[in-house]
Amino acid sequence: MAVSIPGSSQSNFEQGNYRFALGALTSLFFMWGFITCLNDILIPYLKAQFALSYTEAMLIQFCFFAAYFVMSVPSGALVHRIGHQKGLVAGLTIAGTGCLLFYPAAQMHWYPFFLLALFVLASGITLLQVAANPYVAALGPAKTAPSRLTLTQGFNSLGTTIAPLIGGALILAAVTSATTDVEKVASVQFPYLMLAAALFGLALVFAWLNLPVIHDDTVGQASSKTPLTAYPHLILGAVGIFVYVGGEVAIGSFLVNFIGEPTVMGLAEHEAANYVAYYWGGAMVGRFIGAAVMTRFSPSSVLGIHAIGSVLLVALAMVSSGKLAMLAILAVGLCNSIMFPTIFSLAIQGMGNDASRGSGLLCLAIVGGAIVPLIQGIIADVAGIQLAFIVPLLCYVYIAFYGFSYFKWYKTQA
């Protein structure tokens, strides 16, 4: 990526003229982490309000993460046409509109309307991610880009950690204390109206900012004709992203109901929601620890070890009860921490000019967050919530296979 900065010299840019812009961008990472994790609170709320089965409740994640698959390519085309800054404004506006749709959805008490609102909201977040990531690298010297990326990802994890606490207090606790249907409806309307106001406010900020113009260094170069199937480590890595996102989201989606099971902790939903923060908080802490560990050990081996740890913890949660079962499933978050960035980087390793096409395939694989929780929901309705965790367990088995056998597949195309 190359940048040009309207009305400013490159030296001034490198001296930090865009620190405010970077701070505003960091807030975006926090916001979409917060919104994504808020689904874990929305699921038990809507499940109770509409008397849904687990399969029907998992349509929440299906509609949300399906937007990544459906809208990633159109979002890329839109950003290419209107530019990254306008793409940010458009993404924030669309996401804010999705939040606003929660008001009539709750007023009408119609579940399909909630699903539509989630799809619109996720479409805006997809556009945000397509437009925002290049700016993180652009807003400062190239040599410090990794530290900026680590910072922004850390704030994304902060959002996922805080969301269950706030969502549990504003939505689940409010429903518990509500005495009328009007109060129950208002418990979900207010938080999403506040999110809409924040997103529209950020849209105004980014419309006002004087951000650098990003140019793709690959423009004008001949596109590679090498098929992506020539990179087996990429194809297997795409499956890894699919099952990782699916497994992580599936566990988070079921945590409130799992902890509320009589054989586990038997907690009320608003109390169980507080423990969800430990799952996502573990991922936040583990991300920084893992970054240091992987400077001394093979990333593929570290990935495999983390995946084996997840397999053992999920298995323990399935066969145990009480506090042990709860602690085991929450500890999976710590193992999750390094998986996404590690799989992503391993999958595009050695691809050269084909890396951008490989990255596009990996982004599409995020649709696992839509499909895997739905499969787990079907099994939960048939066999019970505890046994349904066999689905993420199998996801982690595959990730362990990918980590430990990575070099075999990488050398196949080398």
Phi, psi and chi 1 to 4 in degrees:
 res  aa     phi    psi   chi1   chi2   chi3   chi4
   1 MET       -  139.4  -69.1  -70.8  179.5      -
   2 ALA  -120.9  153.3      -      -      -      -
   3 VAL  -129.9  150.5  -63.8      -      -      -
   4 SER  -125.7  141.0   62.4      -      -      -
   5 ILE  -114.1  111.4  -59.3  110.1      -      -
   6 PRO   -59.7  126.6  -20.6   31.6      -      -
   7 GLY    70.7   20.4      -      -      -      -
   8 SER  -152.4  149.1  178.1      -      -      -
   9 SER   -84.1  158.1   66.4      -      -      -
  10 GLN   -61.6  -35.4 -176.6   68.0   20.0      -
  11 SER   -64.1  -42.1   59.5      -      -      -
  12 ASN   -62.8  -38.1  -73.3  -23.3      -      -
  13 PHE   -59.4  -45.3  168.0   58.3      -      -
  14 GLU   -69.8  -18.3  -68.9  178.9  -10.7      -
  15 GLN   -82.8   -1.3  -69.6  171.1    5.2      -
  16 GLY   103.1   27.4      -      -      -      -
  17 ASN   -65.3  -15.2  -77.9   -4.9      -      -
  18 TYR  -111.7   27.9  -74.1   89.8      -      -
  19 ARG   -63.8  -38.0  -71.7  179.0 -179.5  174.2
  20 PHE   -63.5  -40.8  178.5   77.7      -      -
  21 ALA   -63.1  -41.0      -      -      -      -
  22 LEU   -64.8  -39.0 -179.9   59.9      -      -
  23 GLY   -63.0  -40.2      -      -      -      -
  24 ALA   -65.8  -39.5      -      -      -      -
  25 LEU   -64.1  -39.9  -79.4  166.8      -      -
  26 THR   -60.2  -35.9  -59.1      -      -      -
  27 SER   -63.9  -29.2   70.3      -      -      -
  28 LEU   -65.7  -43.5  -63.2 -174.6      -      -
  29 PHE   -61.5  -40.0  -77.5   78.1      -      -
  30 PHE   -62.7  -44.7  173.3   86.6      -      -
  31 MET   -63.9  -46.0  -74.3  -64.7  -68.1      -
  32 TRP   -76.1  -23.5   71.7   56.9      -      -
  33 GLY   -67.4  -43.3      -      -      -      -
  34 PHE   -61.6  -49.2 -175.3   95.4      -      -
  35 ILE   -64.6  -41.7  -70.1  170.1      -      -
  36 THR   -62.3  -44.7  -59.7      -      -      -
  37 CYS   -74.6  -21.7 -166.4      -      -      -
  38 LEU   -63.3  -20.9 -159.6   57.5      -      -
  39 ASN   -59.5  -32.3  -71.5  -10.0      -      -
  40 ASP   -63.5  -25.9  -65.5  -14.7      -      -
  41 ILE   -88.5  -34.5  -56.7  -57.9      -      -
  42 LEU   -65.7  -34.1 -164.7   63.0      -      -
  43 ILE   -60.6  -55.1  -72.7  169.1      -      -
  44 PRO   -64.3  -31.3   18.8  -30.5      -      -
  45 TYR   -63.2  -53.0  167.4   80.7      -      -
  46 LEU   -70.7  -31.6  -67.3  178.2      -      -
  47 LYS   -61.0  -41.7 -174.6  177.3 -175.4  -61.1
  48 ALA   -73.7  -41.5      -      -      -      -
  49 GLN   -67.2  -33.7  -66.5  -58.3  -55.1      -
  50 PHE  -110.2    8.2  -68.0   97.0      -      -
  51 ALA    51.5   52.4      -      -      -      -
  52 LEU   -85.9  153.1  -56.2  173.3      -      -
  53 SER   -76.7  169.2   66.6      -      -      -
  54 TYR   -64.0  -36.6  -77.7  112.8      -      -
  55 THR   -61.5  -47.0  -56.8      -      -      -
  56 GLU   -64.9  -38.4  -68.1  167.9  -26.5      -
  57 ALA   -66.1  -33.2      -      -      -      -
  58 MET   -72.7   -7.8  -73.0  -53.1  112.6      -
  59 LEU   -63.6  -20.4  -70.8  175.3      -      -
  60 ILE   -59.9  -52.0  -67.0  169.3      -      -
  61 GLN   -70.0  -32.8  -61.6  -68.8   27.5      -
  62 PHE   -60.9  -49.0 -178.7   85.1      -      -
  63 CYS   -67.5  -35.4  -70.5      -      -      -
  64 PHE   -68.6  -51.8 -169.0   88.3      -      -
  65 PHE   -82.2  -18.9  -77.0   92.6      -      -
  66 ALA   -63.4  -27.3      -      -      -      -
  67 ALA   -62.0  -33.8      -      -      -      -
  68 TYR   -61.3  -42.0  -77.7   88.4      -      -
  69 PHE   -71.1  -43.2 -174.3   80.3      -      -
  70 VAL   -75.8  -38.1  174.7      -      -      -
  71 MET  -102.8   -7.7  -59.3  -55.3  -62.9      -
  72 SER   -60.4  -49.9  -73.9      -      -      -
  73 VAL   -66.7  -48.6  173.6      -      -      -
  74 PRO   -59.0  -35.5  -25.2   34.8      -      -
  75 SER   -65.1  -42.6  -66.5      -      -      -
  76 GLY   -60.5  -41.4      -      -      -      -
  77 ALA   -66.0  -38.7      -      -      -      -
  78 LEU   -66.7  -44.0  179.3   63.5      -      -
  79 VAL   -63.2  -39.6  169.1      -      -      -
  80 HIS   -61.5  -32.8  179.9   73.7      -      -
  81 ARG   -82.6  -44.9 -179.3  174.5 -179.9 -179.9
  82 ILE  -102.2  -10.5   67.6  175.3      -      -
  83 GLY    97.1  160.1      -      -      -      -
  84 HIS   -68.2  -40.3  -72.4   73.8      -      -
  85 GLN   -66.7  -45.9 -178.1  167.3    0.6      -
  86 LYS   -65.7  -29.9  -69.2 -178.6  179.2  178.0
  87 GLY   -63.4  -39.4      -      -      -      -
  88 LEU   -62.2  -44.9  -69.9  174.1      -      -
  89 VAL   -63.5  -43.5  175.5      -      -      -
  90 ALA   -64.1  -42.5      -      -      -      -
  91 GLY   -63.0  -43.1      -      -      -      -
  92 LEU   -64.6  -39.3  -73.0  163.4      -      -
  93 THR   -66.5  -43.4  -57.3      -      -      -
  94 ILE   -65.3  -43.5  -66.6  170.3      -      -
  95 ALA   -62.9  -41.6      -      -      -      -
  96 GLY   -62.1  -38.8      -      -      -      -
  97 THR   -63.8  -40.5  -58.4      -      -      -
  98 GLY   -59.6  -40.9      -      -      -      -
  99 CYS   -64.4  -39.6  -71.3      -      -      -
 100 LEU   -61.8  -32.7  -77.5 -178.0      -      -
 101 LEU   -65.9  -16.3  -70.1  176.6      -      -
 102 PHE   -65.9  -27.6  -86.7   75.8      -      -
 103 TYR   -64.4  -56.1 -169.3   91.3      -      -
 104 PRO   -67.4  -29.4   21.5  -32.3      -      -
 105 ALA   -61.8  -44.0      -      -      -      -
 106 ALA   -70.2  -37.8      -      -      -      -
 107 GLN   -64.4  -40.0 -155.1   71.5   30.2      -
 108 MET   -81.7  -15.5  -64.4  167.5   63.9      -
 109 HIS    53.2   54.7 -161.9   70.9      -      -
 110 TRP  -129.0  113.2 -169.7   28.9      -      -
 111 TYR   -60.0  -44.7 -174.7   49.9      -      -
 112 PRO   -56.8  -30.5  -27.8   37.2      -      -
 113 PHE   -68.2  -37.3 -154.1  143.2      -      -
 114 PHE   -61.1  -41.6  -83.7  104.5      -      -
 115 LEU   -65.0  -39.0  -61.2  179.9      -      -
 116 LEU   -62.8  -44.7  172.6   63.3      -      -
 117 ALA   -60.4  -40.6      -      -      -      -
 118 LEU   -65.3  -39.3  -78.0  163.2      -      -
 119 PHE   -65.3  -42.9 -175.2   85.1      -      -
 120 VAL   -63.4  -44.7  173.7      -      -      -
 121 LEU   -59.5  -47.3  172.4   55.6      -      -
 122 ALA   -67.8  -30.8      -      -      -      -
 123 SER   -63.0  -40.8  -62.9      -      -      -
 124 GLY   -65.1  -40.0      -      -      -      -
 125 ILE   -67.0  -37.9  -68.0  175.4      -      -
 126 THR   -59.3  -46.7  -58.1      -      -      -
 127 LEU   -62.8  -38.8  179.3   54.1      -      -
 128 LEU   -59.6  -45.5  -85.0  179.8      -      -
 129 GLN   -66.5  -39.4  -65.1 -156.6   36.9      -
 130 VAL   -62.7  -39.0  170.3      -      -      -
 131 ALA   -84.4  -31.5      -      -      -      -
 132 ALA   -83.8  -38.9      -      -      -      -
 133 ASN   -54.7  -43.8  -77.2  -54.5      -      -
 134 PRO   -62.0  -30.2  -23.1   34.5      -      -
 135 TYR   -67.6  -32.7  -93.6  127.9      -      -
 136 VAL   -60.3  -40.6  177.6      -      -      -
 137 ALA   -73.6  -31.5      -      -      -      -
 138 ALA   -79.2  -29.2      -      -      -      -
 139 LEU   -83.3   68.3  -71.3  173.7      -      -
 140 GLY   143.7  175.6      -      -      -      -
 141 PRO   -61.9  146.8  -20.6   32.1      -      -
 142 ALA   -61.5  -34.3      -      -      -      -
 143 LYS   -68.0  -20.7   65.0 -179.5 -179.3  180.0
 144 THR  -104.1    8.5   58.3      -      -      -
 145 ALA   -58.3  -43.1      -      -      -      -
 146 PRO   -58.3  -37.3  -26.9   36.6      -      -
 147 SER   -68.9  -34.9   64.7      -      -      -
 148 ARG   -67.9  -39.5  -68.2 -165.9  -60.1  -82.5
 149 LEU   -64.8  -40.1  -71.7  166.7      -      -
 150 THR   -63.2  -41.5  -60.8      -      -      -
 151 LEU   -61.3  -49.0  174.0   66.7      -      -
 152 THR   -65.8  -39.6   53.9      -      -      -
 153 GLN   -65.9  -33.4  -72.4  -61.5  -36.3      -
 154 GLY   -62.8  -39.4      -      -      -      -
 155 PHE   -71.4  -30.1  -86.7   85.2      -      -
 156 ASN   -61.1  -45.3  179.8  -91.4      -      -
 157 SER   -66.5  -33.0  -64.8      -      -      -
 158 LEU   -62.0  -40.2  179.2   62.3      -      -
 159 GLY   -62.4  -42.1      -      -      -      -
 160 THR   -68.8  -25.4   62.4      -      -      -
 161 THR   -78.3  -39.7  -57.6      -      -      -
 162 ILE   -78.3  -33.2  -68.1  175.6      -      -
 163 ALA   -53.1  -46.3      -      -      -      -
 164 PRO   -62.6  -33.9  -21.8   33.3      -      -
 165 LEU   -67.5  -48.0  -60.2  173.8      -      -
 166 ILE   -70.6  -43.6  -64.1  178.7      -      -
 167 GLY   -63.2  -40.1      -      -      -      -
 168 GLY   -63.0  -38.2      -      -      -      -
 169 ALA   -74.6  -41.9      -      -      -      -
 170 LEU   -83.8  -30.2  -66.0 -178.9      -      -
 171 ILE  -106.1  -63.0  -61.8  176.5      -      -
 172 LEU   -68.6  -43.6  -63.2 -178.8      -      -
 173 ALA   -66.3  -37.2      -      -      -      -
 174 ALA   -65.3  -38.2      -      -      -      -
 175 VAL   -65.6  -39.8  169.4      -      -      -
 176 THR   -61.6  -38.9  -57.7      -      -      -
 177 SER   -90.3   -7.0   60.7      -      -      -
 178 ALA   -68.4  141.8      -      -      -      -
 179 THR  -110.8  -13.3   57.0      -      -      -
 180 THR  -130.6  162.3   65.7      -      -      -
 181 ASP   -64.0  -33.2  -70.9  -20.9      -      -
 182 VAL   -62.4  -42.2  173.1      -      -      -
 183 GLU   -66.9  -36.8  -69.0  176.5  -16.4      -
 184 LYS   -65.2  -40.1  -69.2  179.5  179.1  179.2
 185 VAL   -64.9  -44.1  166.3      -      -      -
 186 ALA   -63.4  -25.6      -      -      -      -
 187 SER   -64.8  -26.9   65.3      -      -      -
 188 VAL   -99.2  -24.0   75.2      -      -      -
 189 GLN   -68.7  -46.6  -72.0  175.8  -35.8      -
 190 PHE   -59.7  -49.8  175.2   72.5      -      -
 191 PRO   -60.0  -39.2  -23.4   33.7      -      -
 192 TYR   -77.2  -26.6  -80.4   92.1      -      -
 193 LEU   -66.8  -39.2  -74.8  176.8      -      -
 194 MET   -64.8  -40.7  -65.3  -61.3  -67.0      -
 195 LEU   -63.3  -40.6  -77.6  174.0      -      -
 196 ALA   -60.8  -44.1      -      -      -      -
 197 ALA   -61.4  -41.4      -      -      -      -
 198 ALA   -65.4  -41.4      -      -      -      -
 199 LEU   -68.3  -42.4  -69.8  166.8      -      -
 200 PHE   -65.9  -36.6  -72.1  136.8      -      -
 201 GLY   -62.7  -43.1      -      -      -      -
 202 LEU   -64.9  -34.2  -76.7  170.8      -      -
 203 ALA   -61.1  -41.2      -      -      -      -
 204 LEU   -64.9  -40.3  -68.4  174.8      -      -
 205 VAL   -61.2  -46.2  169.4      -      -      -
 206 PHE   -74.5  -23.6  -82.1   95.8      -      -
 207 ALA   -70.9  -28.6      -      -      -      -
 208 TRP   -86.2  -32.2  167.1   77.8      -      -
 209 LEU   -61.7  147.2  -75.3  176.1      -      -
 210 ASN   -99.5   82.2 -174.4   27.5      -      -
 211 LEU   -88.8  155.3  -68.1  177.0      -      -
 212 PRO   -67.0  153.3   25.3  -35.3      -      -
 213 VAL   -90.6  126.4  178.1      -      -      -
 214 ILE   -95.8  130.5  -61.8  179.3      -      -
 215 HIS  -115.4  138.8  -58.1  -70.4      -      -
 216 ASP   -81.3  122.2 -169.0  -16.6      -      -
 217 ASP   -65.5  -18.3  -67.8  -24.0      -      -
 218 THR   -87.6   -3.9   62.7      -      -      -
 219 VAL   -60.9  133.1  172.2      -      -      -
 220 GLY    92.1  -14.5      -      -      -      -
 221 GLN   -82.3  149.9  -64.5 -179.3    3.4      -
 222 ALA   -67.9  131.5      -      -      -      -
 223 SER   -73.8  144.4   59.2      -      -      -
 224 SER   -71.1  142.6  170.8      -      -      -
 225 LYS  -102.6    7.7  -64.2 -178.4 -180.0  178.9
 226 THR   -70.4  123.8  -56.2      -      -      -
 227 PRO   -67.7  146.2   24.8  -33.6      -      -
 228 LEU   -64.5  -23.1  -67.5 -179.1      -      -
 229 THR   -66.7  -11.2   51.1      -      -      -
 230 ALA   -74.9   -8.7      -      -      -      -
 231 TYR  -114.2   84.7  -57.3  100.3      -      -
 232 PRO   -60.5  -32.4   18.7  -31.1      -      -
 233 HIS   -67.4  -25.1   68.9  -67.5      -      -
 234 LEU   -73.8  -48.6  168.9   69.6      -      -
 235 ILE   -60.0  -46.1  -57.0  -56.8      -      -
 236 LEU   -66.7  -32.3  -67.1  169.4      -      -
 237 GLY   -67.6  -35.5      -      -      -      -
 238 ALA   -63.7  -39.9      -      -      -      -
 239 VAL   -63.2  -38.3  177.4      -      -      -
 240 GLY   -61.4  -43.6      -      -      -      -
 241 ILE   -62.6  -42.4  -68.2  -68.6      -      -
 242 PHE   -57.8  -51.2 -179.8   94.2      -      -
 243 VAL   -76.2  -30.3  -62.8      -      -      -
 244 TYR   -65.8  -53.7  164.5   69.9      -      -
 245 VAL   -60.3  -41.6  175.0      -      -      -
 246 GLY   -61.4  -46.3      -      -      -      -
 247 GLY   -65.4  -44.2      -      -      -      -
 248 GLU   -62.3  -46.1  179.1 -169.5   50.1      -
 249 VAL   -68.5  -39.5  171.2      -      -      -
 250 ALA   -61.3  -44.2      -      -      -      -
 251 ILE   -63.2  -48.2  -68.8  175.3      -      -
 252 GLY   -59.4  -37.1      -      -      -      -
 253 SER   -66.9  -30.7  -59.8      -      -      -
 254 PHE   -99.3   -3.8  -80.8   87.2      -      -
 255 LEU   -59.4  -47.0  -86.2  178.7      -      -
 256 VAL   -60.3  -46.3  171.0      -      -      -
 257 ASN   -69.6  -35.5  -67.2  109.6      -      -
 258 PHE   -65.2  -47.4  176.6   77.1      -      -
 259 ILE   -66.2  -28.2  -64.7  172.0      -      -
 260 GLY   -78.9   -8.2      -      -      -      -
 261 GLU   -61.5  139.4  -74.5  -77.4  -71.5      -
 262 PRO   -58.5  -31.2  -23.9   33.7      -      -
 263 THR   -80.5   -9.3   55.5      -      -      -
 264 VAL  -103.0  -89.8 -177.7      -      -      -
 265 MET  -120.7  -19.6  -65.0  -62.7  -70.9      -
 266 GLY    64.6   29.5      -      -      -      -
 267 LEU   -83.6  152.9  -63.8  178.2      -      -
 268 ALA   -66.2  156.1      -      -      -      -
 269 GLU   -57.8  -42.9  -70.8  179.8  -13.6      -
 270 HIS   -69.2  -25.3   67.6  -79.5      -      -
 271 GLU   -79.5  -41.0  -65.9  174.4  -38.3      -
 272 ALA   -63.5  -31.3      -      -      -      -
 273 ALA   -60.3  -30.9      -      -      -      -
 274 ASN   -64.5  -30.6  -66.2  -32.6      -      -
 275 TYR   -77.1  -20.8  -71.7   92.9      -      -
 276 VAL   -61.1  -31.2  179.1      -      -      -
 277 ALA   -60.9  -30.9      -      -      -      -
 278 TYR   -68.2  -34.1  -69.8  103.2      -      -
 279 TYR   -62.5  -51.1  174.5   71.2      -      -
 280 TRP   -76.2  -31.6  -64.9  106.0      -      -
 281 GLY   -65.5  -35.7      -      -      -      -
 282 GLY   -60.7  -38.8      -      -      -      -
 283 ALA   -64.6  -37.5      -      -      -      -
 284 MET   -66.2  -48.2  177.3  177.8   65.1      -
 285 VAL   -64.9  -45.2  173.0      -      -      -
 286 GLY   -63.5  -27.4      -      -      -      -
 287 ARG   -63.7  -42.5  177.7  165.8  -70.9  164.4
 288 PHE   -74.8  -37.5  -66.0  108.0      -      -
 289 ILE   -64.8  -44.3  -64.0  174.3      -      -
 290 GLY   -63.5  -35.0      -      -      -      -
 291 ALA   -61.2  -37.7      -      -      -      -
 292 ALA   -72.7  -40.2      -      -      -      -
 293 VAL   -62.6  -39.6  169.0      -      -      -
 294 MET   -75.3   -5.4  -77.0 -171.5  -69.0      -
 295 THR   -79.6  -12.4   61.3      -      -      -
 296 ARG  -116.9  -17.6  -53.6 -170.8   56.7  166.4
 297 PHE  -128.3  162.2  -60.0   96.3      -      -
 298 SER   -63.2  124.5  164.9      -      -      -
 299 PRO   -57.3  -38.1  -26.8   35.7      -      -
 300 SER   -66.4  -37.2   59.7      -      -      -
 301 SER   -69.5  -41.4  -63.2      -      -      -
 302 VAL   -60.9  -41.3  173.8      -      -      -
 303 LEU   -59.6  -47.7  174.5   65.4      -      -
 304 GLY   -60.9  -41.5      -      -      -      -
 305 ILE   -66.0  -42.6  -68.1  169.6      -      -
 306 HIS   -62.1  -39.9  -84.0   68.3      -      -
 307 ALA   -66.1  -41.0      -      -      -      -
 308 ILE   -61.8  -40.6  -69.8  -64.6      -      -
 309 GLY   -58.7  -41.8      -      -      -      -
 310 SER   -64.7  -42.0  -66.4      -      -      -
 311 VAL   -58.2  -47.2  169.5      -      -      -
 312 LEU   -65.7  -40.7  -64.6  175.3      -      -
 313 LEU   -67.9  -43.2  -72.1  167.8      -      -
 314 VAL   -64.4  -41.4  174.7      -      -      -
 315 ALA   -60.6  -40.9      -      -      -      -
 316 LEU   -63.9  -40.7 -179.0   59.4      -      -
 317 ALA   -65.0  -30.6      -      -      -      -
 318 MET   -74.7  -34.9  -69.9  175.6   63.4      -
 319 VAL  -102.3   -9.7  -59.1      -      -      -
 320 SER  -103.8 -173.5   60.7      -      -      -
 321 SER  -147.3  175.3   60.1      -      -      -
 322 GLY    63.1 -147.8      -      -      -      -
 323 LYS   -64.0  -32.9 -162.7  168.5 -173.2  177.4
 324 LEU   -62.5  -43.3  179.2   60.8      -      -
 325 ALA   -62.7  -42.0      -      -      -      -
 326 MET   -65.2  -47.8 -178.9 -174.9   72.5      -
 327 LEU   -63.6  -36.4  -67.7  176.0      -      -
 328 ALA   -63.4  -46.3      -      -      -      -
 329 ILE   -71.6  -32.9 -157.3   65.4      -      -
 330 LEU   -68.2  -34.3  -67.3  177.8      -      -
 331 ALA   -68.5  -16.2      -      -      -      -
 332 VAL   -61.1  -30.1  175.9      -      -      -
 333 GLY   -57.8  -38.3      -      -      -      -
 334 LEU   -63.5  -39.8 -170.5   62.3      -      -
 335 CYS   -70.4  -31.0  -64.6      -      -      -
 336 ASN   -64.9  -26.5  -78.7  -18.1      -      -
 337 SER   -46.1  -49.4   56.5      -      -      -
 338 ILE   -94.3   -2.4   57.6   93.6      -      -
 339 MET   -67.3  -51.7  -71.4 -172.4 -173.3      -
 340 PHE   -60.3  -55.3 -175.0   90.9      -      -
 341 PRO   -63.1  -32.2   20.7  -31.1      -      -
 342 THR   -71.2  -46.5  -56.1      -      -      -
 343 ILE   -60.3  -43.6  -63.5  171.0      -      -
 344 PHE   -60.4  -49.0 -156.7  100.3      -      -
 345 SER   -69.2  -37.8   59.7      -      -      -
 346 LEU   -65.6  -37.7  -70.4  174.1      -      -
 347 ALA   -66.9  -32.6      -      -      -      -
 348 ILE  -100.4    5.4   61.5  173.8      -      -
 349 GLN   -62.3  134.1 -173.3  170.6  -32.4      -
 350 GLY    75.1   13.6      -      -      -      -
 351 MET   -90.4  -10.8  -69.1 -171.4   65.4      -
 352 GLY    57.6 -128.8      -      -      -      -
 353 ASN   -68.7  -12.2  -69.8  -25.5      -      -
 354 ASP   -86.4   -1.5  -70.7  -34.5      -      -
 355 ALA   -61.4  -35.6      -      -      -      -
 356 SER   -66.7  -38.5   59.6      -      -      -
 357 ARG   -67.6  -38.1  -69.5 -165.1  -62.7  138.4
 358 GLY   -63.1  -40.2      -      -      -      -
 359 SER   -62.7  -38.2  -62.9      -      -      -
 360 GLY   -61.4  -41.7      -      -      -      -
 361 LEU   -63.8  -41.7  176.2   64.7      -      -
 362 LEU   -65.3  -36.9  -64.0  174.7      -      -
 363 CYS   -66.2  -37.5  -71.7      -      -      -
 364 LEU   -64.1  -30.7  -69.6  176.8      -      -
 365 ALA   -68.4  -10.6      -      -      -      -
 366 ILE   -62.0  -14.2  -67.1  174.8      -      -
 367 VAL   -59.3  -13.1   74.2      -      -      -
 368 GLY   -54.9  -30.4      -      -      -      -
 369 GLY   -65.6  -17.4      -      -      -      -
 370 ALA   -89.8  -37.9      -      -      -      -
 371 ILE   -90.4  -45.3  -63.6  172.7      -      -
 372 VAL   -62.1  -46.5  174.4      -      -      -
 373 PRO   -60.2  -33.7  -24.4   35.5      -      -
 374 LEU   -65.1  -41.2 -169.5   61.3      -      -
 375 ILE   -63.1  -42.3  -64.9  172.2      -      -
 376 GLN   -64.2  -36.0 -175.1  169.3  -16.6      -
 377 GLY   -63.4  -41.3      -      -      -      -
 378 ILE   -61.5  -44.7  -65.8  171.0      -      -
 379 ILE   -67.4  -37.2  -63.9  175.8      -      -
 380 ALA   -62.5  -37.7      -      -      -      -
 381 ASP   -67.1  -29.7  -73.5  -32.1      -      -
 382 VAL   -90.5  -45.2  175.0      -      -      -
 383 ALA  -115.0   -5.5      -      -      -      -
 384 GLY   102.4  155.6      -      -      -      -
 385 ILE   -67.0  -35.6 -172.0  171.7      -      -
 386 GLN   -69.3  -44.9 -158.4  155.3    6.6      -
 387 LEU   -69.0  -24.6  -70.5  177.0      -      -
 388 ALA   -65.8  -16.1      -      -      -      -
 389 PHE   -70.6   -0.6  -83.1   89.9      -      -
 390 ILE   -60.8  -26.6 -172.8   66.6      -      -
 391 VAL   -66.3  -56.4  176.2      -      -      -
 392 PRO   -64.2  -30.2   17.8  -29.5      -      -
 393 LEU   -58.3  -45.6 -175.2  148.5      -      -
 394 LEU   -66.3  -32.1  -67.1  175.0      -      -
 395 CYS   -61.0  -43.8  -69.6      -      -      -
 396 TYR   -72.1  -29.1  -69.1  121.0      -      -
 397 VAL   -60.4  -42.8  167.9      -      -      -
 398 TYR   -64.7  -42.0  176.5   84.7      -      -
 399 ILE   -62.9  -38.6  -64.8  169.9      -      -
 400 ALA   -61.7  -42.9      -      -      -      -
 401 PHE   -59.3  -44.1  156.0   76.6      -      -
 402 TYR   -64.5  -43.6 -178.5   70.0      -      -
 403 GLY   -64.1  -47.7      -      -      -      -
 404 PHE   -77.1  -23.2  -71.4  126.2      -      -
 405 SER  -106.9   11.6   64.4      -      -      -
 406 TYR   -55.0  -50.1  171.0   76.4      -      -
 407 PHE   -66.0  -24.9  -76.4  104.4      -      -
 408 LYS   -62.5  -44.8  170.5 -174.5  174.2 -178.2
 409 TRP   -77.8  -35.2  -57.1  108.6      -      -
 410 TYR   -64.2  -40.4  179.6   65.6      -      -
 411 LYS   -71.1  -20.4  -70.0  176.4 -178.8  177.3
 412 THR   -60.4  -35.4  -60.1      -      -      -
 413 GLN  -101.7   -6.7   60.7   84.5   30.5      -
 414 ALA   -72.9      -      -      -      -      -
